[in-house]
Amino acid sequence: MEAAGIATMTVSVGLDITRLVRPPRTAFLNYPMGNETGRPGRADEQRVIVQKTLEAALSIKQAGEIVDLGMTMEGEAPGGGPWQDWVYTKEFRDSLMRSRSQIDGGKQ
């Protein structure tokens, strides 16, 4: 698409990976993977992320530039630690699957 003159924009929650891949334009936010456009059920948050991403797309002048949107997900892990230390654990995945099961009414 870029070769055809169509600008592309990536939203990233993995800054280290994004720096290695070097997409043409990137907006970064410090959220867990899978939440690049915000958390489920939080339409106001999602709108802010999309708006800031579009503004970042207009501001990028150089290929490979990463704009930090300045957004960090608030919250703590059970026990009071930072969410970053919890979201990639088996306990988190298990709790997520329980939450999804409740939303789906127990359907698997």
N, C-alpha and C positions, 0 to 999 in steps of 0.2 A: 504494500500500500504506500509506504514511504516513497518508493521508487516512482510511483505514479503521481506523486505530489500530494498525497492524502496524509495529513498528519495523524499520528497515532499517539495515544497516551496510556500509560500503565499506572495502575494504583497498586502500591506495594506495601506489605507489612513486614517484608524481609529485606532489610537494608543491606545486609552483607551479601545476600544472593543477588540483589539488584545491581550492586556495584560490580559484581563479576559478569553478569549477563549484559549490562549496559544497553538497555532499551533506549530508543530515541528520546523519549520524554517520560518522566516518572514523578508521580506524587507519592510521598511516603507518609504513613501514619503509624504510630506505635500501638497497634492492635494485634490480637492473635490472628494467626492464619485462618482464612475463611471468613474474616470480617472486614474485608477490604473496603466495602461500602457501608460499614456500620453493622451494629448488632441487630438481630431479628426483632421486629416489633418496635423499633425506635425510629420512626419515620423522620422526626425532627433532626436527629443525629445523621441519618442517611442523607437528608437534603443538604446539610452543612458540608458533609464530605464531598458530595457531588459538586456543589457550588465552588468550594475551595479548589477542587481538582480542575474544573473548567477555568478558573482564574489562573491557576498554575500553568495550564496549557498555553494560555495567552502570553504568559510572562517568560516562558522558556525561549532563549535565543540561540542556544548552543546544543548540538546533538549530545545525548548522554547525560544531560543535566537532570539532577534529582532535586525536587523541591520538597522540603519538609513542611507538611501542612500544620505542624505544631499541635497535633492532636495525640494525646495519650489516653488510652482507656483507663478509667479509674476503677478501682476495686482491689480486693484482696483475695487471696486464696484462703480456704478454710485453715484456721490456725493463725491467721494474721499476716502471713508472708505475702510478697508481691505476686500478682497473678502470673507474671512471666515465669516464675519458678514452678507453677502448678499446671499450666495449660497443656504442657507436652508430656504429662505423666499418664500412667495407666489409670490412676484414680480419677483424673479429669475425664478421660474417655469413657470410663464406666458411668460417671455421673451424667455426662452428656447423653449417653445412650438411655439412661433411666428417664431423663427429661424428655427426650424424643418419644419414648414409649408412652409417657403420660400424655403428651400432645396428641399422639396418634390413637389414643384410647386403648393402648395395649396391643395394637395390631403390630405384627412383625412382618 
